[in-house]
Amino acid sequence: QNTSSGSIVAPGVYTISGSQALPVISSRMPAASSFPGGLFVFRCASNDAHFLTGSGESNGVKVFKGGFNISGSEGSKLALSPAVGASVAQLSDGVNYLVTAHSGTLTFSTPVA
């Protein structure tokens, strides 16, 4: 288990809370091509807003893609529910991060540059 301190450098399980940088500053995921097959799990330990942004968007390819129950959703910014216990599991396919499971609401968007 990895406890996040604001940087995401490898696949693993990250716990994010209001006492760390992640809920305040969007945390940037590494390029999906750096970890094909890598599983990243994020779980919230506070009621703060938590955002993930992605590296490597190009030619209109979004970083995050929705999975079961959220098909068709995609974006380069992913917001998790502001609730303790909200979580998301993402698998890198080498191009995108595919949402494989989640609890709470996920919101996909494209951040303003």
Secondary structure as GFF3:
##gff-version 3
##sequence-region A 1 113
A	DSSP	beta_strand	2	3	.	.	.	ID=ss1
A	DSSP	beta_strand	12	16	.	.	.	ID=ss2
A	DSSP	beta_strand	27	29	.	.	.	ID=ss3
A	DSSP	three_ten_helix	32	34	.	.	.	ID=ss4
A	DSSP	beta_strand	39	44	.	.	.	ID=ss5
A	DSSP	beta_strand	50	54	.	.	.	ID=ss6
A	DSSP	beta_strand	64	65	.	.	.	ID=ss7
A	DSSP	beta_strand	74	75	.	.	.	ID=ss8
A	DSSP	beta_strand	77	80	.	.	.	ID=ss9
A	DSSP	beta_strand	87	92	.	.	.	ID=ss10
A	DSSP	beta_strand	97	103	.	.	.	ID=ss11
A	DSSP	beta_strand	106	109	.	.	.	ID=ss12
###
